Amino acid sequence: MNDKTFTKLEFDKILESVKAFAVSDQTKEKLNFSIVETDIDKVVKNIEESDDASSMLRYRHVELAGISDIKPFVKRAEIGSILGVSDFNKIKSLLNRKHMLQGLMNAFVEDEIFLTSLKPYILELEDIHFLYKRITETVDEVTVLDHASAELLRIRRKIGSEEQKIRERLNDIVRKNQRKLSDSIITMRNGRYVIPVNVDYRSEFKGIIHDSSQSGQTIYVEPTAIVDMTNNITRLKESEEAEITRILSALTEQVNEVAHDLYEHNINLHHIDLVFAKAKYGAHIKGTKPIITDDESIRLIGSFHPLIDSESVVKNDIVIEPETKAVIITGPNTGGKTVTIKTVGLSVLMAQAGIPIPARDGSSISVFKNVYADIGDEQSIEQSLSTFSSHMTNIADILKRVDSESLVILDELGAGTDPEEGAALAISIIEYLLEKQAKIISTTHYPQLKSFSYTREDVINASVEFDVSTLSPTYRLLMGIPGRSNAFEISNKLGLDHGVIERARSLTGRDNMEVNEMITALERHTTSAREHEHETHELMREAEKLQQELTENNEQFAKYKEKLIQKAQDDANRIVKQRELEAAEIIKELEMMKELGADSIQEHELINAKKELSDSYYQRDIKKDVRNEKVETLAVGDEVDVLTYGQKGEIIALNNDEVTVQMGIIKMKLDKSEVKKRKAKKAQKPVTIRQNKHTSTARLISAVNVTKTH
């Protein structure tokens, strides 16, 4: 790719817009034509990173202020040069921004928003936040803090004390000599405290003269009484400077110790700034993440030129399938042909630069090694070249470089010369590019190129729509339909004599008339299809809404049903548990009675009664993965335990390895391994129970019967 292509497609203007969203000057310098990648893996990586940044921006405000190039300061620290307060502040700002981004990344992880592409740039950096804390404790925006060291604090307190003494002494002098002074103020000259003395009273003040006014009527005198005190402050300030130098030197050494990590911070934070600049620009134009393919296709859904306001621009679907090698766009001037081909070229360059493209979600783009463009008026007065000559010079250069991995964008191919020769030359150029297997999108006025596409399966026509009723273009792109001439319709609308128009029609070839009629029919069908498409989209939206409502209602019903079933099961089990406790008490009484001589009560009857109570529990787990490992011979009428459902039942039919079991009111077909034959009941002897001694047995039987009814 060359700079001329980028400029012709106005990619330089896109980059200027992206720069407005960058924080660091270094990032703005990186936003140049070199960010357009041609390796598909790098393109995908850049797009994923921009998409991560776009996701973050949708959920949170991401502040990147404070990112600046700290590399020069770190280099100075490595060679032993002491850094200044402003240098440390820039390092501090970068470290602070990294710390804040780290917290933000962790917050997204907690919210289960996984930013896999951007996360390593922040979370995999070494933790050197201690340096940020040390700088914060040492300096503010302009100077070294008092508490940076105990010695510095002591010196500054001493300086403050001495300065207070000087001010008190000078205030006393001023108060006593106001008449002899030009003004009742204390000021400084050459770093020394002085008072403004009227020149007429010069002899009455002992001290050092440091300055005089322009008029010569005032001299600035440092009274002898404070000279020694000021000298003492000077010595203290020298000590202060020495201590500040020591502190900054120690802090510089700490920077040097983590120089490698700071370089990594600098690189990664600037990369983050670059990615967010792209994402912010994408949000500004309402762009989307493109799908990257390797099939040489371009599918732009609802695409628009990013330098035109997205609210007013007409959006078009531009679809170039893998088998299509060339698209020939025809239509009237100012109808949007040039804007369309620029939109395609810009979308490709933006995608390969990792910038969200001006199209709807679901759009896809292939990666091209080279993009060539010949667009606009190439007339050159300096080189004495006509428009045609300039175009041919540019196209000749393109033909020398083009290959099968190239996208070639040509505007008004063959224009600026004799129409017949220009059309022939345009067809020849397109044929040459097709032989090179390049992808081509071209605009033209020549009708010969409309019929050219019908001779090849790898070339299709397209056109920009023109509304004859309003005599204005609609800027809509019609894929697969060539543009037709509207000269007669426009002339009629503008009031040209009807006879003149009819004579012109008669002079037009019949073939041309039939082509125009065919194009008119295609346009009519396309308009109708577009209207039906809109209705279909509306119906689909309504159907999707209805489906969502039904799904929600079904989920609510399922939850309510489950709640009712669970409540019923809990109520049933509670009743059974209550009866079981009552039965246990009865059994306990019967056992006590047996010990007292009630021999007629059989122990197996007590066990069976208790088991019947336990069997009446409802099993909440509908089906269990339990199988009968023993192979049994089963017959119709056998009582069995259904292992997978925890119920008992009776076999009512057999069919090879399948049995039909009646469980209460439920009839179910099961595998033989799911059932286990119950032991045959022994014949029970009638039990004679004395009413006065065995009323508890009657209570037990009653409890069992009550439970069964539930």
N, C-alpha and C positions, 0 to 999 in steps of 0.2 A: 504494500500500500504506500501511497505517497501523499505528501501534504496537500497537493492540489485536489485530490479526491476528497479528503476531509473537508477542505474549504468549500468545494462545490456542493457538498451535501449539507453544509452548515453545521458540521459536527463541532467546529471551533466555537460556535455560539452556544451549543449545548454545554461544552466544558466550562465556558465562562459563567453560565448559570449554575452549574454544579459548584464551582469555586465559591460562590456566594454563601454556600452552606458549610464550608470548611472553616475550621478554627485557626489552624497553624499556617503560617506562611510557607513552611516546607511542604505541607500537604497541597497547598494551592499550586506550588511549582510542579508537584508530581502529577497534577491533573492536566496532562498533555496527551498528544496522540499516541504515546507509547503504552497507554493503559489498555489499548485494544489488543486483546490476545487472539492468537490463531490456533492454539492448542486446545482441543475440546475439553480436556480434563481441567485445565486452568480456567477456562470459561465457566464451566459448571461450578467450580470452587468459588469463583468470584460472585456468581449469581446467588449461590447458597448463602454466602456471607452477607450480601446485601439484603437478602430475604430475612435473615436473622435480625439484622438491624431494623428492618421495616416492622417485624413482629414486636420488637422492643418498643419502638416508637408508637405502635398502636396501643400498647398497654400503659406505658409510663413516659414521662418527660425525661429525656436523657441529656444531661448537661455535660458538654465537653470542654468548656472554658478552662484555660490553664494549661492546655497542651501546647508546648513550644519546643523548639529544637535545643536540647541541652548538651548535645554532643561536643560543641566547642568548650564548654565549661569543664566537662569530664576530662577532655584531653589536656586542658591546662592543669587540672588537678594531678593528672598522671605525670606531668613533667615537673611538678613541684611548685607551680605558680599559685600563690594564695588567691582564692576566690573572694569576690566582694559580696556585699549584702544582697544586691540585686540578682547576682548569679545564684545564690542559695535560694532565693525566693522562687526563681523559675524552676529549680530542681524540686523544691517543696510543692509547688503547684502541680507538677507532673505526677509526683508520688501521691498526692492527695486525690487527683483524678483517678489514678489507678485503683486506689483504695475504695473510692466510692463506686466505681464500676464493678469491682469485685463483690461488694455488698449487693449491688443490683443484680448481678449474675446469679448469686446464691439465692436471692429472693425469687427469681424466675424458676430456678430448680425446685425450690420448695413448692411453688405453684404448679409444678409439673409441666413447665414450659421449657423444653430442652433446646438450648441454642448451641447445637453441636458444632457449628462452623465457627462461631465467634468465641465460644467459651475458652478454647486453648490460649488465645491471645492474652487473656487476663488471668485465668485461674492457674495457668502453668508457669507464670512468672515467679521468680524467687520473692519471698516475703522480706522486703527491706524497709518495712514501715517504721522501723526504729530510727532510720535516718531522717524521715519526715518529722518524727517527734523531737529528735535532737535539734534539727534546724529550727523548729517552732519554739523550742525552749531557749534558743540562742539569739535569734534575730527577729525583728519585726519588719515592716515594709521598708524602713529607711536606715535603721541602725542596729547595733548590738545591744541586747537588753541588759539592764542593770544586773539581773540575777544570772547572767551567763556564767559568772564565777564569783566566788566570795571576795576575791581581791578587787575585781572591777566594782562591785557594790561598795566596798570600803572607800575606794578612791573617789568615786562619784559623790558619795555622801560628804567626804572631806571637801571636795570642790564646792559643793552646794553650801557648806557651812562657811567657807572662806568668802564666797561671793556674797553671802548674806551680810557678813561683817563689812565688806567694802561698800555695799549699798547703804547700810546704816550710817557709816562714816560720811559718805558723800551726801546723803540726805541731810545730815547735820550741817555740813559746809554750805549746801545750797540754801537751807533755811536761814542761816545767819548772814548770807551775802546776796540775797535776792536782788538788791538794787544794783549790784556790780555785775550781774550776769545778764546775758542777752536773753536767756530763757531758763525757766526753773525745771530743767530736765537733766537726766543722766544719760549719756550716750556712750558709744564706743568708737574708737579710731585705732586701726592697726591691731585689733585684738586687745586694746587697753581701755579701761574705764576713764572717761573724761567728763569735764563740765564746760559749757559754753561761756567764756568770760568776755565781757565787753573790753575792747582793746584799750580803752582809756584807763582801765584798772589793772592792766597787765602786771605792773610792778608790785601789786598787793598780793599776788598769788604765787607762792613758791611751788614749783613743779616742772614737769616736762611738757613742752608744747608739741602736740602731735599733728595739728592741722589748723587751718584757718578758713573762714568763709570766702566766697568769691569777692565780696565787697571789701574784705579786709577789716570789717568792723567787729568780727568775732574770732576769737582764738580758742582752740580746744585744748584744755590743760589737764594733765594728770597730776593731781596734788601729790606733793612729796609724802604726805601721810599714808598714802595707799600704795606707793610704789613697791615696797617690800611685800605687801600682801598680794599684789597682782603678780609679782615675780614668783611667789609661792604657788599661786594658781597655775601659772605657766608650767612649773615643774610637775605639778600634779597632773596636768593635762598630757604632758609628755609620758608620764607613767601610765595614764589611761590609754593612750595610743599604743603603747608597747603591750599592754594587757589585751587590748582588742586584737592586735596582730597575732598574739599568741593563741587566742581563742579561735580566730578565723583559720589560723594555720592548722590547729588540731581538727577543726571541722572539715577542712579541705582534705586532710589525711583520711578521714572517715569516708569521704566521697571516693577517694582513690582506692580504698580497700574494696569497694563494691562497684568499681568502674564497669566491669563486664556486665553486671546485672543492670546497671543504669543504661548502658547501651541497648540492652534487650528491651527495657522499659520504653526507651525512646523510639525504637523501631516499631514495637507493637502498638503503642498508643497513637503513633502517627498513622499506622495502618487502620486502626479503629476510626480515627478521624476521617480518613479517606472513604472507608466503607459507609459511615454514617452520612457523609456529604452526598454520596450517591443515593442512599435510601431517602434522605430528606428531599432531594430533588425529585425522586420518584413519587413521593407523597404529594409534592407540590403540583406535579402535572397529572396526578391520579394514574400513575403508571402501574404496571403489574410485573410479576416475575414470569419470564418466558420459559417454556420447556425447550431444552436443547436436544435436537435430534441429529442423526448422522445420515439422513436419507436425502439430503439436498432439497428438502421441501421448505416452503415458507407459508405459514398459516397465521395471518394477523386478523383477529376478530375484533371488530369495532375499533379499528386503528385510526389514528389521527396524527397530524403533524404537531410535534411537541412545542413548536414556537408559535403556534396559533392557539388562542384561548380555548381551553377544553370545553367550556360551556357553550360556545357558539360554533365551533368547528363541526363540519359534517363528518361522521365516523363511518368508515367503510370496512367491509370484509375483503381482505386481499389473500387469496388462496392460490398458491403455485405448488401443484403436486409434484412428487419426485419424478414422474415420467414427463412432466412438462419442462422443456428446456428454455422456451422463450415465450414472453407475453408481449403482444403488440397492442398498445393502447391508442385509440383514436378518439377524436372529439373536437369540439370548437375551442378556439383560443379562450383563455381565462376560464376554462371549464374545470380546471383542477388536475390536469394530466401531470404537470410538473410537480405539483404538491404531492401527488400520489407516489410517483417514483422516488421522490426525496424521502417520503415517509418509509418506504421499504428500505432504502439505503441506510437511513438513520436508525431504524429499528435494529438492523443487523449490527451496525457499529456499536450501538448502545448495549445490546445484549452481549457482544463480545468484550465490552468494557466493564460488564457487571453492573450496568445501570438499568433500573426498571424501564420497560419499554412502553410507548404510548399505545396500548391496546388492552383489551379485556383479558381476564383470566382464561387460561386454556390455549392461548396463542403459543405457537412454537416456531423456532427458527433454527436453521442449520448454520454451522460454522464454516466460513469461507476463509481461505488462506489470503485471498486478495479481493479487494473491492475497487472497481474502476468506475469512474463517472465522467460523462461529457454532458454538461448541463449549462444552459444559459447562453447569452450572447458572448461569443469568444472573440469579437472583433478587436484587433490590436492596431491602434494608430501608429504606435512607436515602431512596430515591425512591418507596417504597411501591409497587413494581412486583412482580407475581408472576413466576414463571418464564416463563410463556407471554408475558406483556407484555414482559419484557426481551428474550426471543428475537425477538419481532416488531419491537421497536424497532431492534434490530441488523440484522435482515433487511431492514427497510424502507430503512435507510441503504445496504445493499448493493445493493438493486434500483435505487437512484438512480444508483449509480456504475458498475455492471457494464457490460461491453462484450464484444466478440468475442475480445478478447485477455486475458480474465480466467479464473482458476481459482477456483471457488466451492466451499467445503467446508462442509457443513451436517450437524450432529449432531442426531439425533432430531427431524427436521423435523416441525412441527405438534404436538409433544407439549405436554402441560400443559393441554389443553382437551378438550371433548367429542370422543370418537374419530371420529365420523362427520364432524363439522365440521373436525376437525384433519386428517383424511385428505384431504378435499376441498381444504382450504387448501394442503396440501403439494403436491398434484398441480398446483394452479393456479400455485404459486410456481415449480415445476420447469418448467412449460410457458412461463412468462414468461422464465425464464433461457434456455431452449432457443431462444426467439424471438430473444434477444439474441446467440445463437451462443456462449454461454459454455461452458466445460468444467465439469461438475458431478460431485461425488462426495458422496453423501449416505447417512446411515443412517436407518432408520425401523423402527417396530414395526407400522405399518399394513399389513394384508394387501392393501388396495386398490392399494398402490404396486407390489406384485408383478405384478399383472395389467396395470398401466399400461405396463410396459416391453414387453409383448407387442403393444401397439397401435402401437409406434413402432420403426423400424429403428435409430434413433440412441440408444436407451436399452437398457442391459442390466442384468440382475439379478446379484447376488452375495450370498454368505452366509458366515457364520462357522459352522464345523462344531460339532456338539454330540454327545458320546458318551452315548447313553442308558444304556448298560450301566454306566457309572461315574457317571452324573449330573453330568458335568463337561464344560466346553468344551475342545476340542482347540486352539483359537486358529488353526486352519487356515482360510484364505480359499478359498472355492470360487467361481471366476469363472464367470458364466453360469448359476448355479443359485440360485434364491431360497431363503430359509430357510423351514423348515416348523415348524408348532407341535408341540411335544413334550409338551404338557400331559397327554394321556392316558397316554403311556408313563411319564412321570415319576410321575404319580399312582399308577399300577400298581406301580412299583418301590417307592414309599413306603408301599404297603400299603392304599391306599384300596379300599373294598369294590368287588368286580368288578361287581355290579349297578348301582352308582352310575355307574361308568365307562361301562358299556354304555348306560345311559339317556342319559348325556351325548352319546355317539356318535350315538344316534338323533335327538337334538335338533339335531345339526350338519347343515348342508345337505350334500346329495350332492355338489354342485360342489366344496365345500371339501374333502370327503373325497377326491375324485378328484385335486384339486391336490396334496394331501399325499402321496397314493400316487405321483403322478408325481415329486414332489420326492424321495421316498424312493428311487425307482428311479434317478433321476439321481445321487443321492449314492452309491448302491451302485456304479453304473458308474464314477463318478469315483474312488472308492476303489480299485476294481479297476485302473483305468487308471494310478493313481499307483503301485500295486505293480508293474504291468508296466513302467512308465517306469523304475522303479528297476532292474529286471532288465535292461532294454534298455541303461541306462547302464553297468551292470556288463559286459555283453557288448561294448559299444562300447569300453570301456577295455581289455578283454582283446584285442579285435581290433586296437586301436591299438598295444598293446604288441607283439603278434605282428608287425604290419606293420613296426614299428620294428626288431625283431630281424631280420626278413627283409631289410630295407633295409641294415642294418649288415653282415649276412652277404654280401649281394650286392656291397656296396662292397669288403669284404675279398677276396672271390673275384676281382673285377675287378682289384684291385691285384696280387693274387698271379699272376693270369694274365698281366698286363702285365709283371710281373717275370720270369716264365718265358720269355715271348716275347723280351724284351729280352736275356736271358742267352743264349738260343739264337742270336739274331742276332749277338751279340757273339762267341760261340764260332765261328760259321760264318765271319764276317768275319776272325777271327784266323787260321783255317786257310787261307782263301783268300789272305790277306796273306802268310802264310808261304810258300805255294806260289808266289805271284807273285815273291817275293824270290828263291826258288830258280830260277824260270824266267828272271828277269833275269840271274842269274849265268850260266845256260846260254846265253842269247842272246849275252851278252858273249863267251863262249868261242867260239860259232859264228861271230860276226863276226870274231874274231881269226883263226879257221881260214880264213874266206873270204879274208881279206887274204893268207893264206899260200898260196892257190891252190885252195881247195875250191869250184870254180865251179858244181858241181851243186846247191848250196844256194840256193834262191830266197828273195829278201828278203820277198816278199809272204807266204810261208809263216810266216816269223818274226813278221810283224805280226799275222797272223790268230791265231796261237797265243797271242800276248800279249793280244789283244783278248778271246779266249774266257775267259782267266783273269780279266780285268777285269769281263766281263759276269756272272761268277758271284757277284759281291757281292750281298748281300741289301739291298734298299732299305728303310731304317727308316721313312721317311715314306711311308705306304701310298699316298696319292694326292696328286699334285701338280697345280697349276692350270697345265698346259702344253698348248697346242693347236697343231695343224699348220695354219699359215696358208695352205699351198699345197693347192689342190684336186687330188686325185690319183684316177686310175682304178684301182679295186681289183678283184681277182678272187679267187675261192676258190682256195686254195693259195698265195697270196702270203705271203711272210715279211714281218712288219712289226715296228716298234718301238712298243710301247704307251707313249706319252709320259706319260700321267697316272700310270702305275705303275712306270715305269723298267724295264720288262721287254721281252723279245722274244717273239714268238708267231707263229702261223700262222692265216690266215683260213680258217674252215671253213663260214661261211654269210654271205650278204648279204641285207639287207631294207631297201630304200630308203636312208636315211641311217644305218642301224644295221648294224653288223658283229658277228659272233660270232667271238671269237678264242680259240684254244687256247693257253694258257701253261702248259706242263708238264702237271700234272694238273688245272689250273684252267681252266674254260671260262667266259667272261664276255662279256656283251653290252655293246657300247660305241658311242658316236657316232663317225662316220667321222673327225671332227676330232681324236679322241684317238689315232689311229694314224698312222704314217708308214712308207711302203713301204721295205723294205731293198733295197740294191743287189743285183742277181743275182750269184751267185758265178761266177767264171770257172772253166772246166774246168781241173782241175789235172793237170799231167803227173806221171807216176810219178817219184819221186825215188830215185835209186840212191846209196846212201851206203856208203862203205867203213867196215867195222866198226872198223878200227883207227884211223881218223881222225875218225869222226863218231858216236862213242858218246854225245856230248852231246845230239844230236838225239833219240836214243831216250829219254834222261833227260827232255827237254822234253815229248815225247809222253806219257811216263809221268806227269809232273807234272800235265799237263792232265787226263788220265783220272782220276787220284786226286782232283783237285779236283771234277770233275763228280760223282763218287760222293758227295760231301758236299753 
